[in-house]
Amino acid sequence: MARCSLVGKRYVYFWVDGVYCETRGGETRHGILVIIGADTTGHKALVGLWDSYRESAQSWKELLLDFKSRGLARGPALAMGDGALDFWKALRQVYGQTRWQRCAEVIGA
């Protein structure tokens, strides 16, 4: 993903998840950390796409700190993701004012 400037950007929501892909032969699973944001007008954008082997708090923290280094001074008002993430720990460390919510799991839809 291009490292575009985030100066002056304001996101109201973040949706976060880790996506895993198996390589040919199925020996190694590669992870991608994904953050989609919605701004104050409701426009959605891919804010972060980060190569990672796991969803560790450190990996999420590095991604969020990258946002800060590119100018995203304030985190979103609300971040949403599943319960298997160490994202929440990293979020508190980098954008402590952001509220968070676990996604509801839909079964049998």
Stockholm file with secondary structure:
# STOCKHOLM 1.0

chainA/1-109         MARCSLVGKRYVYFWVDGVYCETRGGETRHGILVIIGADTTGHKALVGLWDSYRESAQSWKELLLDFKSRGLARGPALAMGDGALDFWKALRQVYGQTRWQRCAEVIGA
#=GR chainA/1-109 SS CCCCCCTTCCEEEEEEEEEEEECTTSCCEEEEEEEEEEETTSCEEEEEEEEESSCCHHHHHHHHHHHHHTTCCSCCSEEEECTTCSHHHHHHHHCTTCEEEECCCCCCC
#=GC SS_cons         CCCCCCTTCCEEEEEEEEEEEECTTSCCEEEEEEEEEEETTSCEEEEEEEEESSCCHHHHHHHHHHHHHTTCCSCCSEEEECTTCSHHHHHHHHCTTCEEEECCCCCCC
//
